[in-house]
Amino acid sequence: MRLFSLATAFTLGTLALAQSPGRAEAGTLDTVRARGQLFCGVGESFPGFFAMDSQGKWQGLDVDFCRALAAAVLGDASKVTFKTATPVARFTQLQSGEVDLLSRSVTWTLSREASLGTVFVGTTFQDGQGFMVKKALGISHLGELVGASICTQTGTTTERNLADYFRAKGMAFTPVVFESAPEVVAAYEAGRCDAYTTDKSTLQSRIMGMREPSAHVILPETITAALNGPVVQQGDAQWASIVRWTLNALIAGEARGITSANAAQMRDSSPEPETRRLLGVDGGLGKMLGLSPDWAFQAIRQVGNYAEIYERNLGEKGRVHIPREGGPNRLWRDGGVMVAPSFE
């Protein structure tokens, strides 16, 4: 498995901006400021990442990233309007300007960046595609799905990966596809297919909402490595940098021990030069991005660093529990892939 750092994301995003034949006009920052709201494209409902709670408020890791971005750009994490972006419509919504970014577990691929006029600014969650089956079928490994019918969502990398994997293995199967995630889950539960495939984080989320969670099992195999993160239009280098470096700030905040609770104290007392630059005391980094000096400070203080966001949504007290320990979504120094370039 090849792991990409956020530094790689920066390089690829810069190259894409330079080479894109159909660039959007710059000015997203001005548009967002004039509107006084950030328009964030999220999915239909994916607990832990983007879903409404019982009070109708959006919650999740991808949702919190948009709140952190609003805090960085507008000084207020609440100034976000969340718009549902389905797999079929999401890139059109981004290209048309209906949303300022997608933050809804979009998988980073070459074709999407090269042909759809998009820039993937980094990775908020590394995932991988898996398969769920009913325990009653007695299936314990992916190789036993020869000839099976498999439910998945159309317009996603999941659909293509499914076909590629089974073709490469010489395994026959019947795809059963639907436009929306709820339709896929309903069809699987109703027995219209033998298995359900999508990213493993999604499977873990969906199984908790099924009528009888214990009646299902996620197979051990993972057939892809999926890098998921925020997506913006090509052609607005300033906006891509703002979104990218807001993500970097959340990761750097965790690495430097800066939390929502101690951000003000760290800003006022830390002697570390990079911490002082990150929190806007020295260096003028905000001005380079077209933001206020305290842009990163506001993002972390109002929403939290990457670890706080992860634990709030995917930790033991989250609606879905996806353990971070032992997985790729840890800091690089702990064996994961989360790393931020230097703030200098």
C-alpha positions in Angstrom: 0.0 0.0 0.0 1.4 3.4 -0.9 0.7 6.2 1.5 0.6 9.8 0.4 1.5 12.7 2.7 -0.1 16.1 2.7 3.2 17.4 1.2 2.5 15.2 -1.8 -1.1 16.6 -1.9 0.4 20.0 -2.1 2.7 19.1 -5.0 0.0 17.3 -7.0 -2.5 20.1 -6.4 -0.1 22.7 -7.6 0.7 20.8 -10.7 -3.0 20.3 -11.5 -3.6 24.0 -11.1 -0.7 24.8 -13.5 -1.8 22.3 -16.1 -5.6 22.5 -16.1 -7.0 23.6 -19.5 -10.3 24.7 -18.1 -9.7 26.8 -15.0 -12.5 28.4 -13.0 -12.1 32.1 -12.3 -10.4 33.0 -9.0 -12.2 34.7 -6.2 -13.9 32.1 -4.0 -12.5 33.8 -0.9 -14.1 37.1 -1.9 -17.4 35.3 -2.7 -17.5 33.5 0.6 -16.7 36.8 2.5 -19.4 38.7 0.6 -21.9 36.0 1.2 -21.0 35.7 4.9 -21.4 31.9 4.7 -19.3 29.0 3.5 -21.3 26.6 1.3 -20.1 23.1 2.1 -21.1 20.0 0.0 -21.7 16.9 2.2 -23.4 13.6 1.5 -26.8 12.3 2.3 -26.2 10.6 5.7 -23.1 8.9 6.9 -22.9 8.9 10.7 -19.4 9.8 12.0 -18.6 11.8 8.8 -21.8 13.7 7.8 -25.3 13.2 9.2 -27.9 15.2 11.0 -28.5 14.6 14.7 -31.9 14.4 16.5 -32.0 18.2 16.6 -31.4 18.5 12.8 -27.8 19.7 13.2 -25.1 18.4 11.0 -22.4 16.4 12.8 -19.3 14.4 11.7 -15.6 14.6 10.8 -16.2 16.1 7.3 -18.8 18.5 8.8 -16.3 19.7 11.5 -13.7 20.3 8.8 -16.0 22.8 7.1 -16.7 24.4 10.5 -12.9 24.8 11.0 -12.6 26.3 7.5 -15.4 28.8 8.3 -13.6 29.8 11.5 -10.4 30.3 9.6 -12.0 32.3 6.7 -14.9 34.1 8.5 -13.8 34.0 12.1 -17.0 32.0 13.0 -17.3 28.2 12.8 -21.1 28.5 12.7 -21.2 30.4 9.4 -21.6 27.3 7.3 -24.5 26.2 5.1 -24.4 22.4 4.4 -25.7 21.2 1.1 -26.4 17.6 0.2 -24.1 16.5 -2.6 -24.9 13.0 -4.0 -22.2 10.9 -5.8 -24.0 11.6 -9.1 -24.4 15.4 -8.7 -21.5 16.4 -6.4 -18.9 17.4 -9.0 -21.4 19.3 -11.0 -22.4 21.2 -7.8 -18.7 22.0 -7.2 -18.1 23.1 -10.8 -21.2 25.3 -11.0 -20.3 27.1 -7.8 -23.3 25.8 -5.9 -20.8 24.7 -3.2 -17.4 26.1 -2.3 -15.9 22.7 -1.6 -16.9 19.1 -1.2 -16.2 17.6 2.2 -18.0 14.3 2.0 -15.6 11.4 1.9 -14.6 11.9 -1.7 -11.9 9.5 -2.8 -8.8 11.0 -4.5 -8.1 9.6 -8.0 -6.1 10.8 -10.9 -9.0 10.9 -13.3 -11.1 13.0 -11.0 -8.3 15.6 -10.6 -7.2 15.5 -14.2 -10.5 15.5 -16.0 -13.1 17.0 -13.7 -11.4 20.3 -13.0 -10.9 19.5 -9.3 -8.1 19.7 -6.7 -7.8 17.3 -3.8 -6.1 19.3 -1.1 -5.2 16.5 1.3 -6.4 13.5 3.3 -8.8 13.8 6.2 -9.4 10.0 6.4 -7.7 7.0 4.8 -10.0 4.2 4.1 -10.3 1.0 2.0 -13.1 -0.8 0.3 -14.6 -3.9 1.9 -17.6 -6.2 1.8 -20.5 -7.0 4.1 -22.5 -10.2 4.1 -25.2 -11.8 6.2 -23.8 -14.3 8.7 -26.5 -16.8 7.7 -24.7 -17.2 4.3 -21.7 -18.7 6.1 -19.2 -16.7 4.0 -16.0 -15.8 5.7 -13.7 -14.7 2.8 -14.1 -12.7 -0.3 -13.1 -15.6 -2.6 -16.4 -17.3 -1.6 -18.4 -14.6 -3.4 -17.9 -16.1 -6.9 -21.2 -15.7 -8.8 -22.7 -13.5 -6.0 -24.9 -10.5 -6.5 -23.4 -7.4 -5.0 -25.1 -4.1 -4.1 -23.2 -0.8 -4.4 -23.8 2.9 -5.2 -23.5 4.1 -8.8 -21.2 7.1 -9.6 -18.6 6.1 -7.1 -15.1 4.6 -7.2 -16.6 1.7 -5.3 -18.5 0.6 -8.4 -15.4 0.7 -10.6 -13.2 -1.0 -8.0 -15.7 -3.8 -7.6 -15.7 -4.5 -11.3 -11.9 -4.2 -11.6 -11.2 -6.6 -8.7 -13.6 -9.3 -9.8 -12.4 -9.1 -13.4 -8.8 -9.3 -12.3 -9.5 -12.4 -10.2 -11.6 -14.1 -12.9 -14.6 -14.1 -10.5 -18.1 -13.8 -12.0 -20.6 -11.5 -10.1 -23.8 -9.6 -10.7 -23.7 -5.8 -9.8 -26.9 -4.4 -8.3 -26.5 -0.6 -8.3 -28.5 2.3 -6.9 -28.1 6.1 -6.9 -28.4 6.7 -3.2 -26.7 5.1 -0.2 -30.0 4.5 1.6 -31.3 2.6 -1.4 -28.3 0.4 -1.4 -28.6 -0.5 2.3 -32.4 -1.1 1.9 -31.8 -3.5 -1.0 -29.1 -5.4 0.8 -31.2 -5.8 4.0 -34.2 -6.9 1.9 -32.1 -9.7 0.4 -31.9 -8.3 -3.2 -28.1 -9.0 -3.2 -25.7 -11.4 -1.4 -23.2 -8.7 -0.4 -22.8 -4.9 0.0 -19.6 -3.2 -0.9 -18.2 0.3 -0.1 -15.5 1.8 2.1 -15.0 -0.1 5.4 -15.8 3.0 7.4 -19.1 3.2 5.7 -19.8 -0.4 6.3 -19.1 0.0 10.0 -21.4 3.0 10.1 -24.2 1.4 8.2 -24.2 -1.9 10.2 -25.0 0.0 13.4 -28.2 1.4 11.8 -29.5 -2.0 10.5 -32.4 -3.7 12.1 -30.3 -6.5 13.4 -26.6 -5.5 13.4 -25.4 -8.8 14.8 -26.8 -10.6 11.8 -24.1 -9.1 9.5 -20.3 -9.4 9.2 -17.7 -7.4 7.4 -15.2 -9.7 5.5 -11.5 -9.3 6.4 -10.2 -8.4 3.0 -9.7 -4.8 1.9 -9.3 -4.4 -1.8 -8.2 -0.7 -2.2 -6.6 2.1 -0.3 -8.9 5.1 -0.4 -7.6 8.6 0.4 -10.6 10.8 1.2 -10.5 14.5 1.7 -11.8 18.0 0.8 -12.1 18.9 -2.9 -12.2 22.4 -4.6 -12.3 23.6 -8.2 -9.1 24.1 -10.2 -8.3 27.6 -11.2 -8.4 29.3 -7.8 -5.0 28.7 -6.3 -5.6 31.0 -3.3 -8.7 29.1 -2.3 -7.0 25.7 -2.7 -4.2 26.9 -0.5 -6.6 28.2 2.2 -8.4 24.9 2.3 -5.2 22.8 2.2 -3.5 24.8 5.0 -6.5 24.8 7.2 -6.3 21.0 7.1 -2.6 21.2 7.7 -3.2 23.5 10.7 -5.5 21.0 12.4 -3.0 18.2 12.0 -0.1 20.5 13.1 -2.2 21.5 16.1 -2.4 17.9 17.2 1.3 17.3 16.6 2.2 20.4 18.7 -0.3 19.8 21.5 -2.5 22.8 20.6 -6.1 22.1 21.6 -9.3 24.0 21.7 -8.9 24.3 25.4 -5.3 25.6 25.5 -5.0 27.4 22.2 -5.2 30.9 23.8 -2.6 30.0 26.4 -0.3 28.5 23.8 -0.6 31.6 21.7 0.3 33.9 24.6 3.1 31.9 26.2 4.7 29.3 23.8 8.3 30.0 23.0 8.4 27.7 20.0 8.8 29.6 16.8 6.7 27.4 14.6 3.9 27.3 17.2 3.9 31.1 17.3 3.8 31.3 13.5 0.9 28.7 13.4 -1.1 30.7 16.0 -0.5 34.0 14.3 1.8 35.7 16.8 4.8 35.9 14.3 5.5 35.3 10.7 2.6 36.9 8.8 1.4 33.6 7.4 -2.3 34.6 7.4 -1.5 37.6 5.2 0.1 35.3 2.7 -3.2 33.4 2.4 -5.3 36.5 2.4 -6.6 35.7 5.9 -6.4 37.3 9.3 -3.3 36.6 11.4 -5.3 34.4 13.8 -6.9 32.2 11.1 -5.4 28.9 12.3 -5.9 29.9 16.0 -9.6 30.4 15.4 -10.0 27.1 13.5 -8.4 25.1 16.4 -9.9 27.1 19.2 -13.4 26.9 17.9 -13.5 23.4 16.5 -10.4 21.6 17.8 -7.3 19.9 16.3 -7.5 16.8 14.2 -7.4 14.4 17.2 -10.3 16.3 18.9 -12.3 16.2 15.7 -11.6 12.5 15.2 -12.4 11.5 18.7 -15.6 13.6 18.9 -17.0 11.9 15.8 -15.3 8.5 15.5 -13.9 7.9 19.0 -15.5 5.8 21.7 -18.2 8.4 22.4 -18.9 9.0 18.7 -22.0 7.8 16.8 -19.7 5.4 15.0 -16.5 4.0 16.6 -13.6 3.5 14.3 -10.5 3.0 16.4 -7.6 5.2 15.4 -5.0 3.2 17.3 -3.2 0.8 14.9 -4.7 2.4 11.8 -3.4 4.8 9.2 -5.2 7.9 10.5 -2.7 8.5 13.2 0.1 11.1 13.1 3.1 10.1 11.1 5.3 9.8 14.3 2.8 7.2 15.6 3.0 5.1 12.4 0.1 6.8 10.5 -0.1 9.0 7.4 -1.2 12.3 9.0 1.5 14.9 8.6 1.6 18.6 8.0 4.3 20.6 6.1 6.2 23.2 8.0 4.6 26.5 9.0 7.3 28.9 8.0 
